Amino acid sequence: MSLPAPSGAPGELPAPATSPGTPALVRYALGSAGMGVYVTVPGLLLLYFLTDTLGVSPWLAGLVLLVPKVVDVVLHPFVGFLSDADRVRRGSRLRLLAAGCALGPAFVALFAVPGPVADRPWAAALWVAGWFVVGNTLFAAYQVPYLATPTDMDVDYDGRTRVLSFRMVVLTLGILVGGAVAPLLVGDGEPTVAAYTLMALVLGAFTLAFQLVGVGGVRRLVPPRGPARAAPPRAVSYKKNNQPNKNSWCIYIWWPYN
């Protein structure tokens, strides 16, 4: 028993999806290194920075870390909506990706608390909370369209698995770099705001550099296309006097409550 040929020309098989090239794939995956730093360092050091260096009370420091997480519950779905809308209207998600590259400077501002603000625990808590929300917003602006890249690619199952594997390896390396380098730069004993600022400058530059490389990788893997256009309406005819038009398509509307 022979299987029917796929739709298209008779007997013609569809062209197989191409596998992404290694250079573009590596550039895309390197964007995960910056994300690995941001998901690691605030969770590792920010609480100690608030309580031990800025003198913020533990309950207020916990609230500072909680508020941005609550904002994320609403933020990520909204960013996902914007990302999909950009893909449909503009043909790419690069606008949000470019905006998310401001994460590096926001990461620096998170720890670079000015002296007059650092001397007042309440003001310092508000400074850190505000920049933590900004940082999470920029992180979502980069992460959401970045993670959607494999779904936009015209690749087969093996090609998509290859993309995800490269990305996860680099993400793991970024997490290890952030977790190992940040405490070394801050130092032992009683770290000062200056020590945390130096750490943020180094890792913020690292994050920005790899994010920009990742944007280039996304651009190569998913080249921007023109905005989607609605298909022109097709002429149809309706039943007239309960007699269908035999020379054209008919639309029958069924409604259960007549």
PyMOL commands that set and color helices and strands:
alter all, ss='L'
color gray80, all
select helices_A, chain A and resi 22-53+58-89+94-100+103-111+115-118+121-147+149-152+157-186+193-221
alter helices_A, ss='H'
color red, helices_A
deselect
rebuild
show_as cartoon
